[in-house]
Amino acid sequence: MTYLSPDAMRQARKFMNADQKGVRDEIGFLIVHQRYADRFFPGTSVLHTRLRYVLFVPWLYRDEQAKPTKGMRTQDSMKRREYLLTGRLINEPVGVIGSGNYPLPVDQRPSQVYWGALQRWGLVREQEGTGPLSRYQVERIVAGKPGGPLKDDEGTPLNGMSWPFVCPEPPEDWNQTGEGTLSFELTAKEKKFLAKRLRSLTSPKNPGARSIFSLLVGHDVLSSRTAWSPQICDLAETERPALERSGQAAALAAIGRAVYAAQVETLCETIDGSKRTATQRDALPQVLERWRTQADRLDWAAFLDDMNDKSEFSPVVSIALRDTLSWIRDGHSDPMRLEEVYRNAEIGRKGRRARLSLTQFGVDQRADWDNDHHPIGAPLHYRWDRVQMLLRDLVGA
């Protein structure tokens, strides 16, 4: 059995209890995060916690199909079942969705958080011509209102009322009720099933090649602090060059974030006449020293090829990152050299809400900006902390 370290436990609790009202992405660097994360770890989300949720959700639907709640719509009944699931997991030390609000309900339920994983990992059956079933379609089937023919893994048509998930039967303790009656520990059968599913995941960028996520199944990666650490690169096979570039791009984004914050802090004083501390400006040299060498290694042409996948990489984000890389390589340290390109990128993304704008709208946005509590520039993480928690449950599989 593998346990999370005390530090990892604290970080996970912090994540579960944090205010999730959006993510700071002033210039648009998170598109880099999203494209690399989707490529390396398909089906994952920043909201994921523990792996067994991808089995809990189908089992809850099975319960609803077998014994629907009288007088309630399937959707409302499932909300109630998912609320009760939080109580059944409440003794687990980390990873319980909704534990921070319990006994109040949560906005993001497990079926919402994990549905993309259920589809991408093949735990939801497909409907002919439309791909994996949606939650709406599954709820119609569970309620006895099939929405079209289903097929099994071999393509054989199924009865419209057939079970829409592919997963093991629930264990006996699933039928126990009450608070604290469930855990996240996978049974041997469940672990074998999920390991087989995840090991079949291919790279969206390189069809036929195994994804990094699939290659990490069974390995203990809790000691690797980043997705591009030596341990992970050594396991990445054909995806290793892209993984190494992702680390370099993450470093470039860290510097870009620090540049942006230093620019806003500067404008507060030079344009607005607002007395501010130099928190962000003082942090920029430290961020540069920490990440400059790694960012400088980025092969720009190969990086653009990574980004231009199914849709075009945002031109304004591309220009901001390209100019930041040139700024680094030319040995600059003055963030205001990049002011115009960053302003264009932020206005293109946020319009009147852009803090770098020189209009009154920009003045108003900067007036409410707390430079002392704005995060210091940090690298993109590519959901690595989430991926580690998911893989933790398959160590040794």
PAMARSE-676736 format. One record per residue (C-alpha): residue number from 0; residue in one letter; x, y, z. Coordinates in steps of 0.25 Angstrom, whole numbers, plus 5000, padded with zeros to 4 digits. Each point is the difference from the previous one (the first is absolute). Layout:
// residues N
+------+------+------+-------+------+
! resi ! resn ! east ! north !   up !
+------+------+------+-------+------+
!  NUM !    A !    X !     Y !    Z !
...
+------+------+------+-------+------+
//
This chain:
// residues 397
+------+------+------+-------+------+
! resi ! resn ! east ! north !   up !
+------+------+------+-------+------+
!    0 !    M ! 5000 !  5000 ! 5000 !
!    1 !    T ! 5005 !  5014 ! 4996 !
!    2 !    Y ! 4997 !  5012 ! 5008 !
!    3 !    L ! 5000 !  5015 ! 4997 !
!    4 !    S ! 5011 !  5008 ! 5007 !
!    5 !    P ! 4995 !  5010 ! 5011 !
!    6 !    D ! 5004 !  5011 ! 4991 !
!    7 !    A ! 4992 !  4994 ! 4988 !
!    8 !    M ! 4988 !  4998 ! 5010 !
!    9 !    R ! 5001 !  5015 ! 5004 !
!   10 !    Q ! 5000 !  5004 ! 4985 !
!   11 !    A ! 4988 !  4991 ! 4997 !
!   12 !    R ! 4992 !  5005 ! 5011 !
!   13 !    K ! 5003 !  5015 ! 4996 !
!   14 !    F ! 4996 !  4997 ! 4986 !
!   15 !    M ! 4987 !  4993 ! 5004 !
!   16 !    N ! 4996 !  5012 ! 5010 !
!   17 !    A ! 5005 !  5011 ! 4991 !
!   18 !    D ! 4991 !  5010 ! 4993 !
!   19 !    Q ! 4999 !  4995 ! 4986 !
!   20 !    K ! 4994 !  5013 ! 4994 !
!   21 !    G ! 5009 !  4999 ! 4987 !
!   22 !    V ! 5014 !  5000 ! 4997 !
!   23 !    R ! 5010 !  5012 ! 4998 !
!   24 !    D ! 5004 !  5000 ! 4985 !
!   25 !    E ! 5002 !  5015 ! 4996 !
!   26 !    I ! 5008 !  4997 ! 4988 !
!   27 !    G ! 4995 !  4987 ! 4995 !
!   28 !    F ! 5011 !  4991 ! 5004 !
!   29 !    L ! 4991 !  4989 ! 5005 !
!   30 !    I ! 4997 !  4996 ! 4986 !
!   31 !    V ! 5014 !  4994 ! 5001 !
!   32 !    H ! 4997 !  4993 ! 5013 !
!   33 !    Q ! 4987 !  4994 ! 4994 !
!   34 !    R ! 5006 !  4995 ! 4987 !
!   35 !    Y ! 5012 !  4993 ! 5006 !
!   36 !    A ! 4991 !  4995 ! 5012 !
!   37 !    D ! 4990 !  4994 ! 4990 !
!   38 !    R ! 5011 !  4994 ! 4992 !
!   39 !    F ! 5008 !  4993 ! 5011 !
!   40 !    F ! 4988 !  4997 ! 5010 !
!   41 !    P ! 4988 !  4998 ! 4991 !
!   42 !    G ! 4986 !  5001 ! 5008 !
!   43 !    T ! 5006 !  5006 ! 5012 !
!   44 !    S ! 4995 !  5013 ! 5007 !
!   45 !    V ! 5005 !  5010 ! 5010 !
!   46 !    L ! 4988 !  4996 ! 5008 !
!   47 !    H ! 5003 !  4985 ! 5001 !
!   48 !    T ! 5004 !  4994 ! 5013 !
!   49 !    R ! 5000 !  4985 ! 5002 !
!   50 !    L ! 4998 !  4989 ! 4989 !
!   51 !    R ! 4989 !  4992 ! 5006 !
!   52 !    Y ! 4990 !  5011 ! 4997 !
!   53 !    V ! 5000 !  4995 ! 4986 !
!   54 !    L ! 4994 !  4987 ! 5006 !
!   55 !    F ! 4991 !  5007 ! 5010 !
!   56 !    V ! 4992 !  5008 ! 4989 !
!   57 !    P ! 4996 !  4988 ! 4992 !
!   58 !    W ! 4996 !  4993 ! 5013 !
!   59 !    L ! 4991 !  5011 ! 5004 !
!   60 !    Y ! 4993 !  5000 ! 4987 !
!   61 !    R ! 4999 !  4985 ! 5001 !
!   62 !    D ! 4993 !  5002 ! 5014 !
!   63 !    E ! 4991 !  5010 ! 4994 !
!   64 !    Q ! 4996 !  4991 ! 4988 !
!   65 !    A ! 4997 !  4988 ! 5010 !
!   66 !    K ! 4993 !  5009 ! 5010 !
!   67 !    P ! 4996 !  5014 ! 4995 !
!   68 !    T ! 4996 !  5010 ! 5011 !
!   69 !    K ! 4985 !  5001 ! 4999 !
!   70 !    G ! 4994 !  5013 ! 4996 !
!   71 !    M ! 5014 !  5006 ! 4996 !
!   72 !    R ! 5006 !  5002 ! 4986 !
!   73 !    T ! 5012 !  4992 ! 4997 !
!   74 !    Q ! 5009 !  5012 ! 5000 !
!   75 !    D ! 4995 !  5005 ! 5014 !
!   76 !    S ! 5001 !  4986 ! 5006 !
!   77 !    M ! 5014 !  4999 ! 4995 !
!   78 !    K ! 5004 !  5013 ! 5007 !
!   79 !    R ! 4995 !  4994 ! 5013 !
!   80 !    R ! 5007 !  4987 ! 4998 !
!   81 !    E ! 5013 !  5008 ! 4997 !
!   82 !    Y ! 4998 !  5009 ! 5012 !
!   83 !    L ! 4998 !  4987 ! 5009 !
!   84 !    L ! 5013 !  4995 ! 4993 !
!   85 !    T ! 5008 !  5011 ! 5006 !
!   86 !    G ! 4995 !  4996 ! 5014 !
!   87 !    R ! 5004 !  4986 ! 4998 !
!   88 !    L ! 5014 !  5004 ! 4996 !
!   89 !    I ! 5001 !  5011 ! 5011 !
!   90 !    N ! 5011 !  4992 ! 5008 !
!   91 !    E ! 5009 !  5000 ! 4989 !
!   92 !    P ! 5012 !  5009 ! 5003 !
!   93 !    V ! 5001 !  5006 ! 4986 !
!   94 !    G ! 4993 !  5001 ! 4987 !
!   95 !    V ! 4985 !  5000 ! 5004 !
!   96 !    I ! 4993 !  5009 ! 4990 !
!   97 !    G ! 4991 !  5010 ! 5008 !
!   98 !    S ! 5006 !  4997 ! 5014 !
!   99 !    G ! 5003 !  5014 ! 5002 !
!  100 !    N ! 4985 !  5004 ! 4999 !
!  101 !    Y ! 4994 !  4987 ! 5006 !
!  102 !    P ! 4989 !  4999 ! 5005 !
!  103 !    L ! 4996 !  5011 ! 4990 !
!  104 !    P ! 5000 !  4995 ! 4985 !
!  105 !    V ! 5011 !  5004 ! 4990 !
!  106 !    D ! 4999 !  5007 ! 4986 !
!  107 !    Q ! 5009 !  4990 ! 4993 !
!  108 !    R ! 4995 !  4986 ! 5002 !
!  109 !    P ! 5009 !  4987 ! 4997 !
!  110 !    S ! 4992 !  4997 ! 4988 !
!  111 !    Q ! 5003 !  5013 ! 4994 !
!  112 !    V ! 5014 !  5000 ! 5004 !
!  113 !    Y ! 5004 !  4986 ! 4995 !
!  114 !    W ! 4990 !  4999 ! 4988 !
!  115 !    G ! 5011 !  5004 ! 4990 !
!  116 !    A ! 5009 !  4989 ! 5006 !
!  117 !    L ! 4989 !  4990 ! 4999 !
!  118 !    Q ! 4999 !  5003 ! 4985 !
!  119 !    R ! 5014 !  5001 ! 4997 !
!  120 !    W ! 5004 !  4988 ! 5008 !
!  121 !    G ! 4990 !  4991 ! 4993 !
!  122 !    L ! 4991 !  4998 ! 5013 !
!  123 !    V ! 4988 !  5006 ! 4992 !
!  124 !    R ! 4994 !  4992 ! 4989 !
!  125 !    E ! 4999 !  5007 ! 4986 !
!  126 !    Q ! 4988 !  5003 ! 4992 !
!  127 !    E ! 5001 !  4998 ! 4985 !
!  128 !    G ! 5005 !  5012 ! 4993 !
!  129 !    T ! 5001 !  5009 ! 5012 !
!  130 !    G ! 5011 !  4995 ! 5009 !
!  131 !    P ! 4999 !  4997 ! 5015 !
!  132 !    L ! 4986 !  5002 ! 5006 !
!  133 !    S ! 4998 !  5013 ! 5007 !
!  134 !    R ! 4995 !  5001 ! 5015 !
!  135 !    Y ! 4986 !  5005 ! 4994 !
!  136 !    Q ! 5000 !  4987 ! 4991 !
!  137 !    V ! 5004 !  4991 ! 5012 !
!  138 !    E ! 4989 !  5006 ! 5009 !
!  139 !    R ! 4989 !  4998 ! 4989 !
!  140 !    I ! 5005 !  4985 ! 4999 !
!  141 !    V ! 5000 !  4999 ! 5015 !
!  142 !    A ! 4986 !  5006 ! 5001 !
!  143 !    G ! 4995 !  4990 ! 4989 !
!  144 !    K ! 5000 !  5010 ! 4989 !
!  145 !    P ! 5011 !  4995 ! 4990 !
!  146 !    G ! 5005 !  5010 ! 4990 !
!  147 !    G ! 5005 !  4991 ! 4989 !
!  148 !    P ! 5007 !  4987 ! 4998 !
!  149 !    L ! 5012 !  4996 ! 5008 !
!  150 !    K ! 5012 !  4990 ! 4996 !
!  151 !    D ! 5009 !  4992 ! 5009 !
!  152 !    D ! 5015 !  4999 ! 4999 !
!  153 !    E ! 4999 !  4992 ! 4987 !
!  154 !    G ! 4990 !  5009 ! 4993 !
!  155 !    T ! 4988 !  4991 ! 5003 !
!  156 !    P ! 4987 !  5008 ! 5001 !
!  157 !    L ! 4995 !  5000 ! 5014 !
!  158 !    N ! 4986 !  5001 ! 5006 !
!  159 !    G ! 4997 !  5015 ! 5002 !
!  160 !    M ! 4998 !  4997 ! 5015 !
!  161 !    S ! 5014 !  4993 ! 5002 !
!  162 !    W ! 5010 !  5005 ! 5010 !
!  163 !    P ! 5007 !  5012 ! 4994 !
!  164 !    F ! 5013 !  4998 ! 5007 !
!  165 !    V ! 5012 !  4991 ! 4999 !
!  166 !    C ! 5005 !  4997 ! 5014 !
!  167 !    P ! 5001 !  4989 ! 5011 !
!  168 !    E ! 4988 !  4997 ! 5009 !
!  169 !    P ! 5001 !  5007 ! 5013 !
!  170 !    P ! 5005 !  4993 ! 5012 !
!  171 !    E ! 4991 !  4995 ! 5012 !
!  172 !    D ! 5004 !  5012 ! 5009 !
!  173 !    W ! 4994 !  5009 ! 4989 !
!  174 !    N ! 4986 !  4997 ! 5006 !
!  175 !    Q ! 5004 !  5004 ! 5014 !
!  176 !    T ! 4994 !  5014 ! 5003 !
!  177 !    G ! 5003 !  5011 ! 5010 !
!  178 !    E ! 5012 !  5010 ! 5002 !
!  179 !    G ! 5014 !  4994 ! 4999 !
!  180 !    T ! 4996 !  4987 ! 4993 !
!  181 !    L ! 5009 !  5001 ! 4988 !
!  182 !    S ! 5014 !  5002 ! 4996 !
!  183 !    F ! 5008 !  5004 ! 4988 !
!  184 !    E ! 5008 !  4987 ! 5001 !
!  185 !    L ! 4998 !  4992 ! 4987 !
!  186 !    T ! 4998 !  4985 ! 5001 !
!  187 !    A ! 5009 !  4991 ! 4992 !
!  188 !    K ! 4990 !  4998 ! 4989 !
!  189 !    E ! 4997 !  5015 ! 4999 !
!  190 !    K ! 5015 !  5003 ! 4999 !
!  191 !    K ! 5002 !  4990 ! 4989 !
!  192 !    F ! 4989 !  5005 ! 4992 !
!  193 !    L ! 5004 !  5015 ! 5001 !
!  194 !    A ! 5014 !  4997 ! 4998 !
!  195 !    K ! 4997 !  4993 ! 4987 !
!  196 !    R ! 4991 !  5011 ! 4995 !
!  197 !    L ! 5010 !  5011 ! 5003 !
!  198 !    R ! 5011 !  4992 ! 4994 !
!  199 !    S ! 4993 !  5001 ! 4987 !
!  200 !    L ! 4999 !  5015 ! 4999 !
!  201 !    T ! 5008 !  5005 ! 4988 !
!  202 !    S ! 5005 !  5014 ! 4997 !
!  203 !    P ! 4990 !  5009 ! 4993 !
!  204 !    K ! 5012 !  5007 ! 4993 !
!  205 !    N ! 5007 !  4987 ! 4996 !
!  206 !    P ! 4989 !  4989 ! 4997 !
!  207 !    G ! 5005 !  4986 ! 5003 !
!  208 !    A ! 5010 !  5005 ! 5010 !
!  209 !    R ! 4997 !  4998 ! 5014 !
!  210 !    S ! 4997 !  5012 ! 5009 !
!  211 !    I ! 5009 !  5004 ! 5011 !
!  212 !    F ! 4989 !  4997 ! 5010 !
!  213 !    S ! 4999 !  4986 ! 4995 !
!  214 !    L ! 5015 !  4998 ! 5001 !
!  215 !    L ! 4999 !  5004 ! 5015 !
!  216 !    V ! 4989 !  4990 ! 5004 !
!  217 !    G ! 5006 !  4992 ! 5012 !
!  218 !    H ! 5012 !  5009 ! 5003 !
!  219 !    D ! 5002 !  5007 ! 5012 !
!  220 !    V ! 5001 !  5015 ! 4996 !
!  221 !    L ! 4997 !  5007 ! 5012 !
!  222 !    S ! 5015 !  5005 ! 5002 !
!  223 !    S ! 5000 !  5006 ! 4987 !
!  224 !    R ! 4997 !  5015 ! 5002 !
!  225 !    T ! 4997 !  5003 ! 4985 !
!  226 !    A ! 4995 !  4993 ! 4988 !
!  227 !    W ! 5013 !  5002 ! 4993 !
!  228 !    S ! 5009 !  4995 ! 5011 !
!  229 !    P ! 5011 !  4990 ! 4997 !
!  230 !    Q ! 4992 !  4988 ! 5005 !
!  231 !    I ! 4988 !  5004 ! 4991 !
!  232 !    C ! 5008 !  5003 ! 4988 !
!  233 !    D ! 5007 !  4986 ! 5001 !
!  234 !    L ! 4987 !  4994 ! 4999 !
!  235 !    A ! 4994 !  5008 ! 4989 !
!  236 !    E ! 5005 !  4993 ! 4988 !
!  237 !    T ! 4997 !  5007 ! 4986 !
!  238 !    E ! 4993 !  5011 ! 5008 !
!  239 !    R ! 5013 !  5004 ! 5007 !
!  240 !    P ! 5004 !  5012 ! 4991 !
!  241 !    A ! 4987 !  5006 ! 5001 !
!  242 !    L ! 5000 !  4998 ! 5015 !
!  243 !    E ! 5013 !  5007 ! 5002 !
!  244 !    R ! 4995 !  5011 ! 4991 !
!  245 !    S ! 4988 !  5001 ! 5009 !
!  246 !    G ! 5009 !  5003 ! 5012 !
!  247 !    Q ! 5007 !  5011 ! 4992 !
!  248 !    A ! 4987 !  5006 ! 4996 !
!  249 !    A ! 4996 !  4999 ! 5015 !
!  250 !    A ! 5012 !  5008 ! 5004 !
!  251 !    L ! 4997 !  5010 ! 4989 !
!  252 !    A ! 4986 !  5002 ! 5005 !
!  253 !    A ! 5005 !  5002 ! 5014 !
!  254 !    I ! 5009 !  5011 ! 4996 !
!  255 !    G ! 4989 !  5006 ! 4991 !
!  256 !    R ! 4990 !  5000 ! 5012 !
!  257 !    A ! 5011 !  5007 ! 5009 !
!  258 !    V ! 5002 !  5010 ! 4988 !
!  259 !    Y ! 4985 !  5003 ! 5000 !
!  260 !    A ! 4999 !  5003 ! 5015 !
!  261 !    A ! 5012 !  5009 ! 5000 !
!  262 !    Q ! 4994 !  5008 ! 4988 !
!  263 !    V ! 4987 !  5002 ! 5007 !
!  264 !    E ! 5007 !  5004 ! 5013 !
!  265 !    T ! 5008 !  5010 ! 4992 !
!  266 !    L ! 4988 !  5006 ! 4994 !
!  267 !    C ! 4993 !  5002 ! 5013 !
!  268 !    E ! 5011 !  5009 ! 5004 !
!  269 !    T ! 5004 !  5007 ! 4987 !
!  270 !    I ! 4986 !  5002 ! 4994 !
!  271 !    D ! 4990 !  4999 ! 5011 !
!  272 !    G ! 5009 !  5007 ! 5011 !
!  273 !    S ! 4996 !  4989 ! 5010 !
!  274 !    K ! 5010 !  4997 ! 5010 !
!  275 !    R ! 5004 !  4985 ! 5000 !
!  276 !    T ! 5010 !  4990 ! 5006 !
!  277 !    A ! 5010 !  4994 ! 4990 !
!  278 !    T ! 4996 !  4986 ! 5003 !
!  279 !    Q ! 4999 !  4996 ! 4985 !
!  280 !    R ! 5011 !  5008 ! 4995 !
!  281 !    D ! 5010 !  4994 ! 5011 !
!  282 !    A ! 4995 !  4986 ! 4997 !
!  283 !    L ! 5003 !  5001 ! 4985 !
!  284 !    P ! 5015 !  4999 ! 5001 !
!  285 !    Q ! 4999 !  4987 ! 5009 !
!  286 !    V ! 4990 !  4994 ! 4990 !
!  287 !    L ! 5009 !  5003 ! 4988 !
!  288 !    E ! 5012 !  4994 ! 5008 !
!  289 !    R ! 4992 !  4988 ! 5003 !
!  290 !    W ! 4994 !  4997 ! 4986 !
!  291 !    R ! 5008 !  5008 ! 4990 !
!  292 !    T ! 5010 !  4988 ! 4996 !
!  293 !    Q ! 4989 !  4990 ! 4998 !
!  294 !    A ! 4991 !  5009 ! 4992 !
!  295 !    D ! 5012 !  5004 ! 4991 !
!  296 !    R ! 5001 !  4985 ! 4995 !
!  297 !    L ! 4986 !  5001 ! 4994 !
!  298 !    D ! 5000 !  4996 ! 4985 !
!  299 !    W ! 4990 !  5010 ! 4995 !
!  300 !    A ! 4996 !  4994 ! 4987 !
!  301 !    A ! 4998 !  4986 ! 5007 !
!  302 !    F ! 4992 !  5007 ! 5011 !
!  303 !    L ! 4991 !  5006 ! 4989 !
!  304 !    D ! 4998 !  4987 ! 4994 !
!  305 !    D ! 4995 !  4995 ! 5014 !
!  306 !    M ! 4990 !  5011 ! 5001 !
!  307 !    N ! 4994 !  5000 ! 4986 !
!  308 !    D ! 4992 !  4987 ! 5002 !
!  309 !    K ! 4985 !  5000 ! 4997 !
!  310 !    S ! 4999 !  5015 ! 5001 !
!  311 !    E ! 5009 !  5012 ! 4997 !
!  312 !    F ! 5009 !  5004 ! 5011 !
!  313 !    S ! 4995 !  5014 ! 5004 !
!  314 !    P ! 5009 !  5011 ! 4993 !
!  315 !    V ! 5000 !  5010 ! 5011 !
!  316 !    V ! 5005 !  4989 ! 5010 !
!  317 !    S ! 5010 !  4995 ! 4990 !
!  318 !    I ! 5006 !  5014 ! 4998 !
!  319 !    A ! 5000 !  5003 ! 5015 !
!  320 !    L ! 5008 !  4987 ! 5003 !
!  321 !    R ! 5009 !  5001 ! 4988 !
!  322 !    D ! 5004 !  5014 ! 5004 !
!  323 !    T ! 5002 !  4996 ! 5014 !
!  324 !    L ! 5009 !  4989 ! 4995 !
!  325 !    S ! 5008 !  5010 ! 4992 !
!  326 !    W ! 5000 !  5010 ! 5012 !
!  327 !    I ! 5006 !  4989 ! 5009 !
!  328 !    R ! 5011 !  4996 ! 4989 !
!  329 !    D ! 5004 !  5014 ! 4998 !
!  330 !    G ! 5003 !  5001 ! 5015 !
!  331 !    H ! 4989 !  5011 ! 5004 !
!  332 !    S ! 4994 !  5002 ! 5013 !
!  333 !    D ! 4991 !  5012 ! 4999 !
!  334 !    P ! 4986 !  4995 ! 4999 !
!  335 !    M ! 4995 !  5013 ! 4993 !
!  336 !    R ! 5007 !  4996 ! 4987 !
!  337 !    L ! 4989 !  4990 ! 4998 !
!  338 !    E ! 4989 !  5009 ! 5004 !
!  339 !    E ! 4994 !  5003 ! 4987 !
!  340 !    V ! 4999 !  4985 ! 4996 !
!  341 !    Y ! 4994 !  4996 ! 5013 !
!  342 !    R ! 4990 !  5011 ! 5000 !
!  343 !    N ! 4996 !  4995 ! 4986 !
!  344 !    A ! 4998 !  4986 ! 5005 !
!  345 !    E ! 4993 !  5003 ! 5012 !
!  346 !    I ! 4990 !  5010 ! 4993 !
!  347 !    G ! 4998 !  4989 ! 4989 !
!  348 !    R ! 4996 !  4990 ! 5011 !
!  349 !    K ! 4993 !  5009 ! 5011 !
!  350 !    G ! 4996 !  5013 ! 4992 !
!  351 !    R ! 4995 !  5011 ! 5011 !
!  352 !    R ! 5005 !  4991 ! 5011 !
!  353 !    A ! 5015 !  5001 ! 4996 !
!  354 !    R ! 5008 !  5005 ! 5011 !
!  355 !    L ! 5011 !  5005 ! 4990 !
!  356 !    S ! 4990 !  5009 ! 4993 !
!  357 !    L ! 5004 !  5014 ! 5000 !
!  358 !    T ! 4985 !  5004 ! 4999 !
!  359 !    Q ! 4992 !  5004 ! 5013 !
!  360 !    F ! 4995 !  4985 ! 4999 !
!  361 !    G ! 5014 !  4996 ! 5003 !
!  362 !    V ! 5002 !  5010 ! 5011 !
!  363 !    D ! 4987 !  4995 ! 5007 !
!  364 !    Q ! 5005 !  4985 ! 4999 !
!  365 !    R ! 5014 !  5004 ! 5006 !
!  366 !    A ! 4993 !  5007 ! 5011 !
!  367 !    D ! 4994 !  4987 ! 5005 !
!  368 !    W ! 5013 !  4992 ! 4998 !
!  369 !    D ! 5007 !  4994 ! 5012 !
!  370 !    N ! 5015 !  4999 ! 4996 !
!  371 !    D ! 5004 !  4995 ! 5013 !
!  372 !    H ! 4991 !  4988 ! 4999 !
!  373 !    H ! 5001 !  4998 ! 4985 !
!  374 !    P ! 5007 !  4986 ! 4998 !
!  375 !    I ! 5015 !  5001 ! 4997 !
!  376 !    G ! 5003 !  4995 ! 4986 !
!  377 !    A ! 5000 !  4985 ! 5000 !
!  378 !    P ! 5001 !  4989 ! 4989 !
!  379 !    L ! 4988 !  4993 ! 4994 !
!  380 !    H ! 4998 !  4987 ! 5007 !
!  381 !    Y ! 4992 !  4992 ! 4989 !
!  382 !    R ! 4991 !  4994 ! 5011 !
!  383 !    W ! 5011 !  4992 ! 5006 !
!  384 !    D ! 4995 !  5000 ! 5014 !
!  385 !    R ! 4987 !  4995 ! 4995 !
!  386 !    V ! 5007 !  4989 ! 4992 !
!  387 !    Q ! 5008 !  4996 ! 5011 !
!  388 !    M ! 4988 !  4998 ! 5009 !
!  389 !    L ! 4993 !  4991 ! 4989 !
!  390 !    L ! 5013 !  4992 ! 4998 !
!  391 !    R ! 5002 !  4998 ! 5015 !
!  392 !    D ! 4988 !  4991 ! 5000 !
!  393 !    L ! 5006 !  4991 ! 4990 !
!  394 !    V ! 5014 !  4998 ! 5005 !
!  395 !    G ! 5005 !  4986 ! 4998 !
!  396 !    A ! 4989 !  4997 ! 4990 !
+------+------+------+-------+------+
//
